[in-house]
Amino acid sequence: MEERRSFGQRRGFRGRGRGGGMFPPKPVELGKEYEVDVQETSRRGEGIARIQGLVTFIPNTKPGDHIKIKITRISRRFAEAEVVEKGEAEKEEE
């Protein structure tokens, strides 16, 4: 007895939907801390840092800040974080 398959189906093929592998694994993990340099400002006024190419939005920061952040949200194309610890230069300004 031979196996019957519908036309156009391939075994083990996952389409472009959820879990289809279109987006590579993220270089960050939820709740983990990272040291970053804020490089630019978003349209909403948040600082932007990149962690291995992944855009990370950090409120209440500005370009030039060197800070320790904690990842609070991971989306398909970006991450969001909060400041855990300010760098030495930012501490002196206060």
Phi, psi and omega in degrees: 000129182264153181284137180254132176232149177288153179299137175087355180268142176239140181292132176078003181278131173247131181290197183272008181285201181302134178075011183281355177087014179291327182251127181292166179300146183282144179279003180234162177234144180300130178087350180278155180254144181220149173263128184222163171249126178284128187255327183208180181242138179281172177297332180272001177091006178275153175285149178239127173235155177243130177247107184049043177091344181278122179293130181233122180267132182227110180295155176061035175229165180220161179305137181100344178291135172248112189223164172256130183237162175237127182290125182251339181204140176236124179250179181298321187244354181204173176229161174236148183215167175236154180285130177259319184210133178278154178287174183300316182298320181289327179294321183292331181289336184286000000 
